[in-house]
Amino acid sequence: MSDDNSLTGKAAMAGAAIGSAALAAALLYASRRRERAQARNAKPAPGANPPETD
């Protein structure tokens, strides 16, 4: 029976590692999306566009 317990412990550790990696990936994805949305909504700097001349 001790083999089953050690196997269960290893499976639990593997599950925890996979879960924490998934959580880290989700946080990175969310922060990247937020940065892109902020960059898209940012106003251009004054003088960034050349004046139109005819």
Jmol script that loads the backbone (N, CA, C; Angstrom):
load data "model"
ATOM      1  N   MET A   1       0.808  -1.200   0.000  1.00  0.00           N
ATOM      2  CA  MET A   1       0.000   0.000   0.000  1.00  0.00           C
ATOM      3  C   MET A   1       0.849   1.261   0.000  1.00  0.00           C
ATOM      4  N   SER A   2       2.093   1.178   0.474  1.00  0.00           N
ATOM      5  CA  SER A   2       2.929   2.375   0.490  1.00  0.00           C
ATOM      6  C   SER A   2       3.265   2.832  -0.929  1.00  0.00           C
ATOM      7  N   ASP A   3       3.277   1.904  -1.899  1.00  0.00           N
ATOM      8  CA  ASP A   3       3.521   2.291  -3.286  1.00  0.00           C
ATOM      9  C   ASP A   3       2.394   3.178  -3.812  1.00  0.00           C
ATOM     10  N   ASP A   4       1.166   2.865  -3.434  1.00  0.00           N
ATOM     11  CA  ASP A   4       0.034   3.678  -3.863  1.00  0.00           C
ATOM     12  C   ASP A   4       0.117   5.077  -3.284  1.00  0.00           C
ATOM     13  N   ASN A   5       0.524   5.181  -2.025  1.00  0.00           N
ATOM     14  CA  ASN A   5       0.615   6.492  -1.390  1.00  0.00           C
ATOM     15  C   ASN A   5       1.697   7.339  -2.039  1.00  0.00           C
ATOM     16  N   SER A   6       2.838   6.742  -2.352  1.00  0.00           N
ATOM     17  CA  SER A   6       3.906   7.521  -2.965  1.00  0.00           C
ATOM     18  C   SER A   6       3.511   7.936  -4.382  1.00  0.00           C
ATOM     19  N   LEU A   7       2.788   7.068  -5.070  1.00  0.00           N
ATOM     20  CA  LEU A   7       2.318   7.404  -6.408  1.00  0.00           C
ATOM     21  C   LEU A   7       1.293   8.538  -6.342  1.00  0.00           C
ATOM     22  N   THR A   8       0.443   8.480  -5.351  1.00  0.00           N
ATOM     23  CA  THR A   8      -0.556   9.532  -5.173  1.00  0.00           C
ATOM     24  C   THR A   8       0.118  10.853  -4.850  1.00  0.00           C
ATOM     25  N   GLY A   9       1.137  10.813  -4.021  1.00  0.00           N
ATOM     26  CA  GLY A   9       1.873  12.029  -3.674  1.00  0.00           C
ATOM     27  C   GLY A   9       2.567  12.623  -4.884  1.00  0.00           C
ATOM     28  N   LYS A  10       3.150  11.784  -5.716  1.00  0.00           N
ATOM     29  CA  LYS A  10       3.811  12.262  -6.936  1.00  0.00           C
ATOM     30  C   LYS A  10       2.798  12.870  -7.897  1.00  0.00           C
ATOM     31  N   ALA A  11       1.634  12.235  -8.004  1.00  0.00           N
ATOM     32  CA  ALA A  11       0.593  12.764  -8.887  1.00  0.00           C
ATOM     33  C   ALA A  11       0.089  14.110  -8.374  1.00  0.00           C
ATOM     34  N   ALA A  12      -0.022  14.232  -7.068  1.00  0.00           N
ATOM     35  CA  ALA A  12      -0.468  15.505  -6.491  1.00  0.00           C
ATOM     36  C   ALA A  12       0.561  16.602  -6.742  1.00  0.00           C
ATOM     37  N   MET A  13       1.820  16.271  -6.616  1.00  0.00           N
ATOM     38  CA  MET A  13       2.874  17.258  -6.872  1.00  0.00           C
ATOM     39  C   MET A  13       2.880  17.666  -8.345  1.00  0.00           C
ATOM     40  N   ALA A  14       2.690  16.698  -9.235  1.00  0.00           N
ATOM     41  CA  ALA A  14       2.645  17.009 -10.663  1.00  0.00           C
ATOM     42  C   ALA A  14       1.438  17.884 -10.980  1.00  0.00           C
ATOM     43  N   GLY A  15       0.313  17.583 -10.366  1.00  0.00           N
ATOM     44  CA  GLY A  15      -0.880  18.398 -10.582  1.00  0.00           C
ATOM     45  C   GLY A  15      -0.696  19.819 -10.088  1.00  0.00           C
ATOM     46  N   ALA A  16      -0.034  19.969  -8.945  1.00  0.00           N
ATOM     47  CA  ALA A  16       0.216  21.307  -8.409  1.00  0.00           C
ATOM     48  C   ALA A  16       1.158  22.083  -9.324  1.00  0.00           C
ATOM     49  N   ALA A  17       2.153  21.413  -9.858  1.00  0.00           N
ATOM     50  CA  ALA A  17       3.102  22.077 -10.755  1.00  0.00           C
ATOM     51  C   ALA A  17       2.406  22.515 -12.040  1.00  0.00           C
ATOM     52  N   ILE A  18       1.570  21.669 -12.587  1.00  0.00           N
ATOM     53  CA  ILE A  18       0.849  22.011 -13.812  1.00  0.00           C
ATOM     54  C   ILE A  18      -0.123  23.152 -13.549  1.00  0.00           C
ATOM     55  N   GLY A  19      -0.794  23.113 -12.408  1.00  0.00           N
ATOM     56  CA  GLY A  19      -1.745  24.160 -12.067  1.00  0.00           C
ATOM     57  C   GLY A  19      -1.075  25.509 -11.884  1.00  0.00           C
ATOM     58  N   SER A  20       0.073  25.513 -11.224  1.00  0.00           N
ATOM     59  CA  SER A  20       0.758  26.783 -11.014  1.00  0.00           C
ATOM     60  C   SER A  20       1.332  27.316 -12.323  1.00  0.00           C
ATOM     61  N   ALA A  21       1.765  26.441 -13.216  1.00  0.00           N
ATOM     62  CA  ALA A  21       2.250  26.889 -14.521  1.00  0.00           C
ATOM     63  C   ALA A  21       1.104  27.471 -15.349  1.00  0.00           C
ATOM     64  N   ALA A  22      -0.057  26.864 -15.259  1.00  0.00           N
ATOM     65  CA  ALA A  22      -1.215  27.384 -15.987  1.00  0.00           C
ATOM     66  C   ALA A  22      -1.630  28.746 -15.436  1.00  0.00           C
ATOM     67  N   LEU A  23      -1.571  28.907 -14.138  1.00  0.00           N
ATOM     68  CA  LEU A  23      -1.911  30.186 -13.522  1.00  0.00           C
ATOM     69  C   LEU A  23      -0.927  31.274 -13.943  1.00  0.00           C
ATOM     70  N   ALA A  24       0.347  30.947 -13.963  1.00  0.00           N
ATOM     71  CA  ALA A  24       1.357  31.919 -14.385  1.00  0.00           C
ATOM     72  C   ALA A  24       1.151  32.315 -15.850  1.00  0.00           C
ATOM     73  N   ALA A  25       0.842  31.357 -16.693  1.00  0.00           N
ATOM     74  CA  ALA A  25       0.602  31.661 -18.104  1.00  0.00           C
ATOM     75  C   ALA A  25      -0.622  32.550 -18.277  1.00  0.00           C
ATOM     76  N   ALA A  26      -1.661  32.300 -17.507  1.00  0.00           N
ATOM     77  CA  ALA A  26      -2.868  33.129 -17.594  1.00  0.00           C
ATOM     78  C   ALA A  26      -2.587  34.561 -17.154  1.00  0.00           C
ATOM     79  N   LEU A  27      -1.807  34.731 -16.109  1.00  0.00           N
ATOM     80  CA  LEU A  27      -1.471  36.081 -15.647  1.00  0.00           C
ATOM     81  C   LEU A  27      -0.627  36.827 -16.672  1.00  0.00           C
ATOM     82  N   LEU A  28       0.329  36.147 -17.277  1.00  0.00           N
ATOM     83  CA  LEU A  28       1.148  36.782 -18.308  1.00  0.00           C
ATOM     84  C   LEU A  28       0.306  37.184 -19.515  1.00  0.00           C
ATOM     85  N   TYR A  29      -0.623  36.320 -19.908  1.00  0.00           N
ATOM     86  CA  TYR A  29      -1.483  36.603 -21.049  1.00  0.00           C
ATOM     87  C   TYR A  29      -2.369  37.817 -20.766  1.00  0.00           C
ATOM     88  N   ALA A  30      -2.931  37.864 -19.573  1.00  0.00           N
ATOM     89  CA  ALA A  30      -3.822  38.974 -19.225  1.00  0.00           C
ATOM     90  C   ALA A  30      -3.055  40.293 -19.169  1.00  0.00           C
ATOM     91  N   SER A  31      -1.860  40.291 -18.603  1.00  0.00           N
ATOM     92  CA  SER A  31      -1.104  41.534 -18.520  1.00  0.00           C
ATOM     93  C   SER A  31      -0.651  41.983 -19.908  1.00  0.00           C
ATOM     94  N   ARG A  32      -0.344  41.051 -20.772  1.00  0.00           N
ATOM     95  CA  ARG A  32       0.064  41.416 -22.138  1.00  0.00           C
ATOM     96  C   ARG A  32      -1.099  42.029 -22.907  1.00  0.00           C
ATOM     97  N   ARG A  33      -2.300  41.458 -22.737  1.00  0.00           N
ATOM     98  CA  ARG A  33      -3.479  42.021 -23.398  1.00  0.00           C
ATOM     99  C   ARG A  33      -3.754  43.429 -22.899  1.00  0.00           C
ATOM    100  N   ARG A  34      -3.600  43.641 -21.587  1.00  0.00           N
ATOM    101  CA  ARG A  34      -3.860  44.961 -21.017  1.00  0.00           C
ATOM    102  C   ARG A  34      -2.856  45.981 -21.547  1.00  0.00           C
ATOM    103  N   GLU A  35      -1.589  45.603 -21.662  1.00  0.00           N
ATOM    104  CA  GLU A  35      -0.570  46.512 -22.191  1.00  0.00           C
ATOM    105  C   GLU A  35      -0.865  46.874 -23.644  1.00  0.00           C
ATOM    106  N   ARG A  36      -1.281  45.911 -24.433  1.00  0.00           N
ATOM    107  CA  ARG A  36      -1.600  46.188 -25.839  1.00  0.00           C
ATOM    108  C   ARG A  36      -2.811  47.102 -25.960  1.00  0.00           C
ATOM    109  N   ALA A  37      -3.811  46.898 -25.105  1.00  0.00           N
ATOM    110  CA  ALA A  37      -5.005  47.753 -25.148  1.00  0.00           C
ATOM    111  C   ALA A  37      -4.655  49.177 -24.751  1.00  0.00           C
ATOM    112  N   GLN A  38      -3.786  49.337 -23.770  1.00  0.00           N
ATOM    113  CA  GLN A  38      -3.369  50.671 -23.353  1.00  0.00           C
ATOM    114  C   GLN A  38      -2.568  51.348 -24.459  1.00  0.00           C
ATOM    115  N   ALA A  39      -1.720  50.616 -25.135  1.00  0.00           N
ATOM    116  CA  ALA A  39      -0.920  51.184 -26.216  1.00  0.00           C
ATOM    117  C   ALA A  39      -1.815  51.586 -27.393  1.00  0.00           C
ATOM    118  N   ARG A  40      -2.855  50.816 -27.634  1.00  0.00           N
ATOM    119  CA  ARG A  40      -3.763  51.116 -28.731  1.00  0.00           C
ATOM    120  C   ARG A  40      -4.579  52.372 -28.434  1.00  0.00           C
ATOM    121  N   ASN A  41      -4.920  52.580 -27.156  1.00  0.00           N
ATOM    122  CA  ASN A  41      -5.743  53.720 -26.773  1.00  0.00           C
ATOM    123  C   ASN A  41      -4.929  54.959 -26.435  1.00  0.00           C
ATOM    124  N   ALA A  42      -3.620  54.846 -26.437  1.00  0.00           N
ATOM    125  CA  ALA A  42      -2.775  55.989 -26.090  1.00  0.00           C
ATOM    126  C   ALA A  42      -2.863  57.050 -27.184  1.00  0.00           C
ATOM    127  N   LYS A  43      -2.842  58.287 -26.751  1.00  0.00           N
ATOM    128  CA  LYS A  43      -2.891  59.386 -27.717  1.00  0.00           C
ATOM    129  C   LYS A  43      -1.495  59.597 -28.300  1.00  0.00           C
ATOM    130  N   PRO A  44      -1.417  59.931 -29.573  1.00  0.00           N
ATOM    131  CA  PRO A  44      -0.096  60.183 -30.169  1.00  0.00           C
ATOM    132  C   PRO A  44       0.511  61.457 -29.580  1.00  0.00           C
ATOM    133  N   ALA A  45       1.801  61.501 -29.536  1.00  0.00           N
ATOM    134  CA  ALA A  45       2.509  62.664 -29.004  1.00  0.00           C
ATOM    135  C   ALA A  45       2.291  63.860 -29.925  1.00  0.00           C
ATOM    136  N   PRO A  46       2.234  65.067 -29.359  1.00  0.00           N
ATOM    137  CA  PRO A  46       2.079  66.244 -30.224  1.00  0.00           C
ATOM    138  C   PRO A  46       3.257  66.350 -31.188  1.00  0.00           C
ATOM    139  N   GLY A  47       2.949  66.638 -32.423  1.00  0.00           N
ATOM    140  CA  GLY A  47       4.001  66.749 -33.428  1.00  0.00           C
ATOM    141  C   GLY A  47       4.405  65.427 -34.022  1.00  0.00           C
ATOM    142  N   ALA A  48       3.705  64.368 -33.655  1.00  0.00           N
ATOM    143  CA  ALA A  48       4.041  63.064 -34.213  1.00  0.00           C
ATOM    144  C   ALA A  48       3.669  63.002 -35.684  1.00  0.00           C
ATOM    145  N   ASN A  49       2.574  63.660 -36.037  1.00  0.00           N
ATOM    146  CA  ASN A  49       2.174  63.704 -37.443  1.00  0.00           C
ATOM    147  C   ASN A  49       2.708  64.975 -38.068  1.00  0.00           C
ATOM    148  N   PRO A  50       3.326  64.881 -39.216  1.00  0.00           N
ATOM    149  CA  PRO A  50       3.834  66.110 -39.858  1.00  0.00           C
ATOM    150  C   PRO A  50       2.660  66.995 -40.294  1.00  0.00           C
ATOM    151  N   PRO A  51       2.826  68.275 -40.276  1.00  0.00           N
ATOM    152  CA  PRO A  51       1.741  69.156 -40.696  1.00  0.00           C
ATOM    153  C   PRO A  51       1.430  68.971 -42.175  1.00  0.00           C
ATOM    154  N   GLU A  52       0.167  69.089 -42.489  1.00  0.00           N
ATOM    155  CA  GLU A  52      -0.238  68.943 -43.889  1.00  0.00           C
ATOM    156  C   GLU A  52       0.027  70.263 -44.613  1.00  0.00           C
ATOM    157  N   THR A  53       0.696  70.187 -45.706  1.00  0.00           N
ATOM    158  CA  THR A  53       0.976  71.390 -46.523  1.00  0.00           C
ATOM    159  C   THR A  53       0.534  71.131 -47.947  1.00  0.00           C
ATOM    160  N   ASP A  54      -0.026  72.131 -48.541  1.00  0.00           N
ATOM    161  CA  ASP A  54      -0.464  72.012 -49.938  1.00  0.00           C
ATOM    162  C   ASP A  54       0.227  73.034 -50.783  1.00  0.00           C
TER     163      ASP A  54
END
end "model"
wireframe off; spacefill off
backbone 0.3
color backbone group
